[in-house]
Amino acid sequence: MEYNIKGFTLLVDDQDIHLIDADKLIVNRRLMFARQGRYAVHALIMGVKPGSDKRVIAVNGNLLDCRRSNLTLVQRETRQECIERLRARHQREIEQAREKAQTLTRLPSDFPEWGVLKIQCWKQLHSSLIRQLNRKTPNLAKLRSVTEDLSELSSWNTERCAKFLNHS
């Protein structure tokens, strides 16, 4: 089941919808998890009471994905280790994405043969790529998306370029 909470999507298994009161759901935007009143939804689903030595972690790192297959119970000490492992993995993924993106910062060899639309697309994508690369912590999804678009740009037709420029 999906709950839309002011632009955020909370995922819950159908078997757990009886635990959820949609009118009381809010999202903690700083820590990115859903609450129902005083209780974190991920803890509520896993049956963790406040003050317990158990903690809930999200396997995919997204505490708005409260499907049981994504939630794991751990001891309080283990939670920090899991968080550090997830952060390290995320950092490695950012570094890999940066390396791939760096190859696209120069003008393509066939650039002079491109039409005006494709060159405009390249300028916008290139500018976005440089902004992400210059950030201390780039948005991984954005970095991957821009990198993919730039790497495929030479095969874009006029229609695809026009569509991109109209949506950006």
URURBEL-V593848 format. One record per pair of residues at least 24 apart in sequence whose ideal C-beta (glycine too) atoms are under 10 Angstrom apart, sorted by the first residue. I is the first residue (numbers start at 0). J is the second residue. D is the distance in whole Angstrom. If there is no record, write none. Layout:
# URURBEL-V593848
I_J_D ; I_J_D
This chain:
# URURBEL-V593848
0_65_10 ; 0_66_9 ; 2_26_10 ; 2_33_8 ; 2_40_9 ; 2_63_9 ; 2_65_9 ; 4_33_6 ; 4_34_10 ; 4_40_10 ; 4_63_8 ; 7_31_8 ; 7_32_10 ; 7_33_8 ; 7_63_6 ; 8_33_10 ; 8_61_10 ; 8_63_7 ; 8_64_9 ; 9_33_5 ; 9_35_10 ; 9_40_7 ; 9_41_10 ; 9_62_9 ; 9_63_5 ; 9_64_8 ; 9_65_6 ; 10_61_9 ; 10_63_7 ; 10_64_5 ; 10_65_6 ; 10_66_5 ; 10_69_8 ; 11_40_7 ; 11_41_10 ; 11_43_10 ; 11_44_7 ; 11_63_10 ; 11_64_9 ; 11_65_5 ; 11_66_7 ; 11_67_9 ; 12_44_8 ; 12_65_8 ; 12_66_5 ; 12_67_6 ; 12_68_8 ; 12_69_10 ; 12_70_10 ; 13_66_10 ; 14_44_10 ; 14_66_10 ; 14_67_8 ; 15_40_9 ; 15_43_9 ; 15_44_5 ; 15_45_10 ; 15_65_7 ; 15_66_8 ; 15_67_7 ; 18_43_6 ; 18_44_6 ; 18_46_10 ; 18_65_10 ; 19_43_8 ; 19_44_9 ; 19_65_9 ; 26_62_10 ; 26_63_7 ; 27_62_9 ; 27_63_10 ; 30_62_8 ; 31_57_10 ; 31_60_9 ; 31_61_8 ; 31_62_6 ; 31_63_7 ; 32_57_9 ; 32_61_9 ; 32_62_4 ; 32_63_7 ; 32_65_9 ; 33_62_7 ; 33_63_6 ; 33_65_7 ; 39_65_9 ; 40_65_5 ; 40_70_10 ; 41_65_5 ; 41_67_10 ; 41_69_9 ; 41_70_6 ; 42_70_9 ; 42_72_10 ; 44_70_7 ; 45_70_5 ; 45_71_8 ; 45_72_6 ; 46_72_9 ; 47_72_7 ; 51_75_9 ; 52_76_9 ; 53_77_10 ; 53_78_9 ; 54_78_4 ; 54_79_9 ; 54_81_9 ; 54_82_10 ; 56_80_10 ; 56_81_5 ; 56_82_7 ; 56_84_10 ; 56_85_8 ; 57_81_9 ; 57_85_9 ; 58_85_9 ; 59_85_9 ; 60_85_5 ; 60_86_9 ; 60_88_9 ; 60_89_7 ; 89_136_9 ; 89_139_7 ; 90_136_9 ; 90_139_10 ; 92_139_6 ; 92_142_10 ; 92_143_9 ; 93_131_10 ; 93_134_10 ; 93_136_7 ; 93_137_6 ; 93_138_9 ; 93_139_6 ; 93_142_7 ; 93_143_10 ; 95_139_10 ; 95_143_10 ; 96_131_9 ; 96_132_10 ; 96_137_8 ; 96_138_10 ; 96_139_6 ; 96_140_9 ; 96_141_10 ; 96_142_5 ; 96_143_5 ; 96_145_10 ; 96_146_7 ; 97_131_9 ; 97_132_6 ; 97_137_7 ; 97_139_10 ; 97_142_7 ; 97_146_9 ; 99_142_9 ; 99_143_8 ; 99_146_6 ; 99_147_9 ; 99_150_8 ; 100_128_6 ; 100_129_9 ; 100_131_7 ; 100_132_6 ; 100_137_9 ; 100_142_6 ; 100_143_9 ; 100_145_7 ; 100_146_5 ; 100_147_10 ; 100_149_8 ; 100_150_9 ; 101_128_9 ; 101_132_7 ; 101_146_10 ; 102_146_9 ; 102_149_9 ; 102_150_8 ; 103_128_6 ; 103_132_10 ; 103_145_9 ; 103_146_6 ; 103_147_10 ; 103_148_10 ; 103_149_5 ; 103_150_6 ; 103_152_9 ; 104_128_7 ; 104_129_7 ; 104_132_7 ; 104_149_9 ; 107_149_9 ; 107_150_10 ; 107_152_8 ; 107_153_6 ; 108_153_10 ; 109_153_6 ; 110_153_9 ; 112_153_9 ; 113_152_9 ; 113_153_8 ; 113_155_10 ; 113_160_9 ; 114_157_7 ; 114_160_8 ; 115_157_10 ; 115_160_9 ; 116_155_9 ; 116_156_9 ; 116_157_6 ; 116_158_9 ; 116_159_9 ; 116_160_4 ; 116_161_6 ; 116_163_9 ; 116_164_7 ; 117_152_7 ; 117_153_8 ; 117_155_6 ; 117_156_9 ; 117_157_8 ; 117_159_9 ; 117_160_5 ; 117_163_10 ; 117_164_10 ; 118_152_10 ; 118_160_9 ; 119_160_7 ; 119_161_10 ; 119_163_9 ; 119_164_6 ; 119_167_10 ; 120_148_8 ; 120_149_9 ; 120_152_6 ; 120_155_7 ; 120_159_8 ; 120_160_5 ; 120_161_9 ; 120_162_10 ; 120_163_5 ; 120_164_6 ; 120_167_9 ; 121_148_10 ; 121_149_7 ; 121_152_6 ; 121_153_9 ; 121_155_10 ; 121_160_9 ; 123_148_10 ; 123_163_8 ; 123_164_7 ; 123_167_6 ; 124_148_5 ; 124_149_5 ; 124_150_10 ; 124_152_7 ; 124_163_8 ; 124_167_9 ; 125_149_7 ; 125_152_9 ; 127_167_9
